Amino acid sequence: MVLPDPLGRRASAAALDRAATALLEERRVLGADELAALAMVPEESVVELAALAHRVRLAWCGPTVEVEGILSAKTGGCPEDCHFCAQSSRFDTPVKAAPFLDADEVLAAAAETAATGATEFCIVLAVRGPDERTMQRILEIVPLVHRRTGLNVAVSAGILSAQQARRLARGGVHRYNHNLETARSFFAQVCTSHSWEERAETCALVRAAGMELCCGALLGMGESDAQRIELLLQLRDLDPTEVPVNFLNPRPGTPLGGRSRLAAWEAIRWIALFRLALPGVILRYAGGREVTLGDLQAMGMTAGINALIVGNYLTTLGRSPEEDLRMLADLRMPLGALSGAP
């Protein structure tokens, strides 16, 4: 796909009107050409783009915001070469390998998450995929966390087999995270140790096993606007319940460590486009939002976002949960659990 030149003011208004009619009156998803036109609205129209995305979010998903905490339960030492990731054993980064946390440590982190009013807790492991010992640990801890805290428990543990996906579903995993990260046509630029197709296959297995699929993106790695549209269409094909939107926060020692961060206004544009392309998903603020958006984080919440991770991320710091909860209170956005559009 080749995107058109930036639209003039009149053409931009027409593209926004057509998108509003499609999503709010006809209740249909936008085609590739419609999304490409919205990607080309001029900077002065991004406010209108964000406002439309907010209207679509309320119409398709309602006002509720889902809050989640995540925990790196097995940090570093990953054999994969994802060029953005400080947890890869192939790069000389400050993040060193650590063993799987014990159950008491995971429970303590889950209890802290529950105290914020969150409804979701994700256990993340830096592995290519779970071996049998790791599977056993996950299957022991997931029901324990749910029973002790009442939180829905999600897991992110890399590439799965069909049998592993079924076992995790039977074991109580509510949602499984496996991000595409970027478009198929760009994937080889950011990872060579496994393929985009392997990621997509795991996503399909997650849905077939009956778990909710959490599958998102990392923006700002050098991909083109056309590749971002490609990614949106590929995400749509996978039909995830949740789509986390991450922004590259360049990590020292990684191949992408020298890249500049995405500009805040560009981030707002693409948050809105993610909502307009995927109107019924849980669209979650994830890593890099603090350093990318700064004081515009509240605007992101009115540009299509209806979920967020609170607290710290896997290897980087977030802002305090209190700041995020205060932001949601100021915006009059109620907290609750979400499971996608009805």
C-alpha positions as CSV (number, residue, x, y, z in Angstrom):
1,M,0.0,0.0,0.0
2,V,1.2,3.5,-0.9
3,L,-0.4,6.2,1.2
4,P,-1.7,9.4,-0.5
5,D,-0.2,12.8,0.0
6,P,-1.4,14.7,3.1
7,L,-5.0,15.8,2.7
8,G,-6.1,19.4,2.4
9,R,-8.6,20.7,4.9
10,R,-11.7,20.1,2.9
11,A,-10.6,16.5,1.9
12,S,-9.7,15.9,5.5
13,A,-13.1,16.9,6.8
14,A,-14.7,14.7,4.1
15,A,-12.6,11.7,5.2
16,L,-13.6,12.3,8.8
17,D,-17.3,12.6,7.9
18,R,-17.2,9.3,6.0
19,A,-15.5,7.5,8.8
20,A,-18.1,8.8,11.3
21,T,-20.9,7.7,9.1
22,A,-19.4,4.2,8.7
23,L,-18.6,3.6,12.4
24,L,-21.4,5.4,14.2
25,E,-24.3,5.1,11.8
26,E,-23.6,2.1,9.6
27,R,-21.7,0.2,12.4
28,R,-19.1,-1.2,10.0
29,V,-15.4,-1.3,10.1
30,L,-13.3,0.9,7.9
31,G,-11.5,-0.4,4.8
32,A,-7.8,0.0,4.0
33,D,-8.4,3.1,1.7
34,E,-10.5,4.8,4.4
35,L,-7.8,4.2,7.0
36,A,-5.1,5.4,4.7
37,A,-7.0,8.7,4.1
38,L,-7.3,9.2,7.9
39,A,-3.6,8.6,8.3
40,M,-3.0,11.5,6.0
41,V,-5.2,14.2,7.7
42,P,-3.0,17.3,8.4
43,E,-1.7,18.0,11.9
44,E,-4.3,20.6,12.5
45,S,-7.0,18.0,12.1
46,V,-5.6,15.5,14.6
47,V,-7.8,17.0,17.3
48,E,-10.9,16.2,15.2
49,L,-9.5,12.7,14.5
50,A,-9.0,12.1,18.3
51,A,-12.5,13.4,19.0
52,L,-14.0,11.0,16.5
53,A,-12.1,8.1,18.0
54,H,-13.4,9.0,21.4
55,R,-17.0,9.0,20.1
56,V,-16.4,5.6,18.5
57,R,-14.9,4.2,21.7
58,L,-18.0,5.3,23.7
59,A,-20.4,4.0,21.1
60,W,-18.7,0.6,20.7
61,C,-17.3,0.0,24.1
62,G,-18.9,2.3,26.6
63,P,-17.2,4.6,29.2
64,T,-15.5,2.0,31.4
65,V,-11.7,1.8,31.7
66,E,-9.9,-1.4,32.6
67,V,-6.8,-1.1,34.8
68,E,-4.1,-3.7,34.7
69,G,-0.8,-4.4,36.5
70,I,2.0,-6.4,35.0
71,L,4.8,-8.3,36.6
72,S,8.1,-9.5,35.0
73,A,8.1,-12.9,36.8
74,K,11.1,-14.2,34.9
75,T,13.4,-11.4,33.7
76,G,16.2,-11.3,31.2
77,G,18.1,-14.1,29.5
78,C,15.7,-14.4,26.6
79,P,17.3,-16.2,23.6
80,E,15.4,-14.2,21.0
81,D,16.8,-11.2,19.2
82,C,13.9,-8.7,19.3
83,H,15.9,-5.5,18.5
84,F,13.9,-3.3,20.9
85,C,14.2,-5.6,23.9
86,A,16.7,-5.2,26.8
87,Q,15.9,-8.7,28.0
88,S,17.5,-10.4,25.1
89,S,20.6,-12.4,26.0
90,R,22.2,-11.4,22.6
91,F,22.6,-7.8,23.6
92,D,24.8,-6.1,26.2
93,T,22.2,-4.3,28.3
94,P,21.9,-3.5,32.0
95,V,19.1,-6.2,32.3
96,K,20.6,-9.4,33.5
97,A,18.9,-12.8,33.7
98,A,17.0,-13.6,36.9
99,P,15.1,-16.8,37.9
100,F,11.3,-17.2,38.1
101,L,10.0,-15.3,41.1
102,D,8.5,-17.5,43.9
103,A,4.8,-17.6,44.5
104,D,4.9,-15.2,47.5
105,E,6.6,-12.5,45.4
106,V,4.0,-12.9,42.6
107,L,1.2,-12.8,45.1
108,A,2.5,-9.7,46.8
109,A,2.7,-7.9,43.4
110,A,-0.8,-9.1,42.6
111,A,-2.1,-7.8,45.9
112,E,-0.6,-4.3,45.2
113,T,-2.3,-4.4,41.8
114,A,-5.6,-5.3,43.3
115,A,-5.3,-2.4,45.8
116,T,-5.3,0.1,42.9
117,G,-8.8,-1.0,41.8
118,A,-7.4,-3.0,38.9
119,T,-9.2,-6.0,37.6
120,E,-6.4,-7.6,35.5
121,F,-2.9,-8.9,36.4
122,C,-0.5,-10.1,33.8
123,I,2.4,-12.4,34.5
124,V,5.2,-11.9,32.0
125,L,8.1,-14.2,31.3
126,A,11.1,-13.5,29.1
127,V,11.3,-16.8,27.2
128,R,10.9,-18.0,23.7
129,G,8.2,-20.2,24.9
130,P,7.4,-22.2,28.1
131,D,9.1,-25.5,28.8
132,E,7.4,-28.0,31.0
133,R,8.8,-26.7,34.2
134,T,7.6,-23.2,33.4
135,M,4.2,-24.5,32.4
136,Q,3.9,-26.2,35.8
137,R,4.8,-23.0,37.6
138,I,2.3,-20.9,35.6
139,L,-0.4,-23.5,36.2
140,E,0.3,-23.4,40.0
141,I,0.4,-19.7,40.3
142,V,-2.5,-18.5,38.1
143,P,-5.3,-20.1,40.2
144,L,-3.6,-19.0,43.4
145,V,-3.4,-15.4,42.3
146,H,-7.1,-15.4,41.2
147,R,-8.3,-17.1,44.4
148,R,-6.3,-14.8,46.7
149,T,-6.9,-11.5,44.9
150,G,-10.0,-11.9,42.7
151,L,-8.0,-10.5,39.8
152,N,-8.4,-11.9,36.3
153,V,-5.0,-13.4,35.5
154,A,-3.3,-13.0,32.1
155,V,0.0,-14.6,31.0
156,S,2.7,-13.7,28.4
157,A,5.1,-16.5,27.9
158,G,6.0,-16.5,24.3
159,I,5.3,-19.0,21.5
160,L,2.9,-21.8,22.4
161,S,2.0,-25.2,21.0
162,A,-1.7,-26.1,20.6
163,Q,-1.5,-28.4,23.6
164,Q,0.1,-25.7,25.8
165,A,-2.6,-23.2,24.8
166,R,-5.3,-25.7,25.8
167,R,-3.6,-26.4,29.1
168,L,-3.3,-22.7,30.0
169,A,-7.0,-22.2,29.1
170,R,-8.1,-25.1,31.3
171,G,-5.8,-23.8,34.1
172,G,-7.6,-20.5,34.4
173,V,-5.6,-18.1,32.2
174,H,-8.1,-15.4,31.3
175,R,-6.1,-13.6,28.6
176,Y,-2.9,-14.5,26.8
177,N,-0.6,-11.7,25.5
178,H,1.4,-12.3,22.4
179,N,2.1,-9.1,20.4
180,L,2.6,-8.9,16.7
181,E,4.7,-5.8,17.5
182,T,4.8,-4.6,13.8
183,A,3.6,-5.4,10.3
184,R,4.5,-8.6,8.6
185,S,6.5,-6.7,5.9
186,F,8.6,-4.9,8.6
187,F,9.0,-7.7,11.1
188,A,12.4,-9.1,9.8
189,Q,13.9,-5.6,10.5
190,V,13.3,-6.0,14.2
191,C,13.5,-9.8,14.8
192,T,15.3,-12.6,13.0
193,S,15.2,-15.4,15.6
194,H,11.5,-16.2,14.9
195,S,9.0,-15.1,12.3
196,W,5.9,-13.0,12.2
197,E,4.1,-16.1,11.1
198,E,5.1,-17.9,14.3
199,R,3.6,-15.1,16.3
200,A,0.4,-15.1,14.3
201,E,0.1,-18.8,14.8
202,T,0.3,-18.6,18.5
203,C,-2.4,-15.9,18.5
204,A,-4.7,-18.2,16.5
205,L,-4.0,-21.0,19.0
206,V,-4.9,-18.8,21.9
207,R,-8.3,-18.0,20.5
208,A,-8.9,-21.6,19.5
209,A,-8.2,-22.7,23.0
210,G,-10.8,-20.3,24.4
211,M,-8.6,-17.7,26.0
212,E,-9.0,-14.0,25.3
213,L,-6.3,-12.8,23.0
214,C,-4.2,-9.7,23.9
215,C,-2.2,-8.8,20.8
216,G,-0.6,-5.4,20.3
217,A,1.9,-3.2,18.7
218,L,5.1,-1.3,19.3
219,L,5.2,2.0,17.4
220,G,8.3,4.0,16.5
221,M,10.8,1.3,15.4
222,G,11.2,2.8,11.9
223,E,8.1,1.4,10.3
224,S,6.3,3.5,7.7
225,D,2.8,4.8,8.0
226,A,1.7,2.3,5.3
227,Q,3.2,-0.5,7.4
228,R,1.2,0.7,10.4
229,I,-2.0,0.5,8.4
230,E,-0.9,-3.0,7.3
231,L,-0.4,-3.9,10.9
232,L,-3.9,-2.6,11.8
233,L,-5.5,-4.8,9.2
234,Q,-3.4,-7.8,10.3
235,L,-4.5,-7.3,13.9
236,R,-8.1,-7.1,12.8
237,D,-7.7,-10.5,11.1
238,L,-6.5,-12.0,14.3
239,D,-9.6,-10.7,16.2
240,P,-8.0,-9.9,19.6
241,T,-10.0,-8.9,22.6
242,E,-7.3,-6.5,23.7
243,V,-4.7,-4.4,21.8
244,P,-1.9,-2.8,23.8
245,V,-0.3,0.2,22.2
246,N,3.4,0.5,23.1
247,F,5.7,3.3,22.0
248,L,9.4,2.6,21.6
249,N,11.4,3.8,24.6
250,P,14.9,3.1,23.2
251,R,16.9,0.8,25.6
252,P,20.7,1.2,25.9
253,G,22.6,-1.7,24.3
254,T,19.8,-2.8,22.0
255,P,20.0,-2.3,18.2
256,L,17.2,0.3,18.4
257,G,18.8,2.0,21.4
258,G,19.8,5.1,19.3
259,R,16.4,5.7,17.7
260,S,14.5,8.9,18.5
261,R,11.1,8.6,20.3
262,L,7.9,9.1,18.5
263,A,6.6,12.7,18.6
264,A,3.7,13.1,21.0
265,W,1.3,14.5,18.3
266,E,2.1,11.5,16.1
267,A,1.3,9.2,19.0
268,I,-2.1,10.8,19.4
269,R,-2.8,10.4,15.7
270,W,-2.0,6.7,15.8
271,I,-3.9,6.0,19.1
272,A,-6.9,7.5,17.3
273,L,-6.3,5.4,14.2
274,F,-6.0,2.2,16.2
275,R,-9.4,2.9,17.7
276,L,-11.0,3.8,14.3
277,A,-9.5,0.6,12.8
278,L,-10.4,-1.6,15.7
279,P,-13.6,0.0,17.2
280,G,-14.6,-2.8,19.5
281,V,-11.3,-3.8,21.1
282,I,-9.9,-3.0,24.6
283,L,-7.3,-0.5,23.5
284,R,-4.7,-0.3,26.2
285,Y,-2.1,2.3,27.0
286,A,1.1,0.4,27.5
287,G,4.9,0.9,27.6
288,G,6.5,4.1,26.6
289,R,3.5,6.3,27.0
290,E,5.0,8.5,29.7
291,V,8.1,9.4,27.9
292,T,6.4,9.7,24.5
293,L,3.2,11.6,25.5
294,G,4.2,13.5,28.7
295,D,1.5,16.0,29.5
296,L,-0.7,14.7,26.6
297,Q,-1.5,11.4,28.3
298,A,-5.0,12.6,29.3
299,M,-5.6,13.5,25.7
300,G,-4.8,9.9,24.7
301,M,-7.6,8.8,27.0
302,T,-9.9,10.9,25.0
303,A,-8.5,9.7,21.6
304,G,-9.7,6.1,21.9
305,I,-7.9,4.5,24.8
306,N,-10.1,2.5,27.3
307,A,-7.6,0.6,29.3
308,L,-4.1,1.2,30.8
309,I,-1.3,-0.5,32.6
310,V,-0.6,1.1,35.9
311,G,2.7,1.1,37.7
312,N,6.0,-0.1,36.2
313,Y,6.6,-2.1,33.1
314,L,8.9,-5.0,32.5
315,T,12.3,-3.2,32.5
316,T,11.3,0.5,32.6
317,L,9.5,2.7,35.1
318,G,6.0,3.9,34.7
319,R,4.4,6.7,36.7
320,S,2.7,6.1,40.0
321,P,-0.7,4.4,40.0
322,E,-2.0,7.3,42.0
323,E,-1.3,9.7,39.1
324,D,-3.1,7.5,36.6
325,L,-6.1,7.0,38.9
326,R,-6.3,10.8,39.5
327,M,-6.2,11.3,35.8
328,L,-9.1,8.9,35.3
329,A,-11.1,10.5,38.1
330,D,-10.5,14.0,36.6
331,L,-11.8,12.6,33.3
332,R,-14.8,11.0,35.0
333,M,-13.9,7.6,33.6
334,P,-15.3,4.7,35.7
335,L,-13.1,1.6,36.4
336,G,-14.2,-1.9,35.6
337,A,-13.4,-5.2,33.9
338,L,-13.8,-5.4,30.1
339,S,-14.1,-8.3,27.7
340,G,-14.4,-6.6,24.3
341,A,-17.4,-5.3,22.5
342,P,-20.7,-7.2,22.9
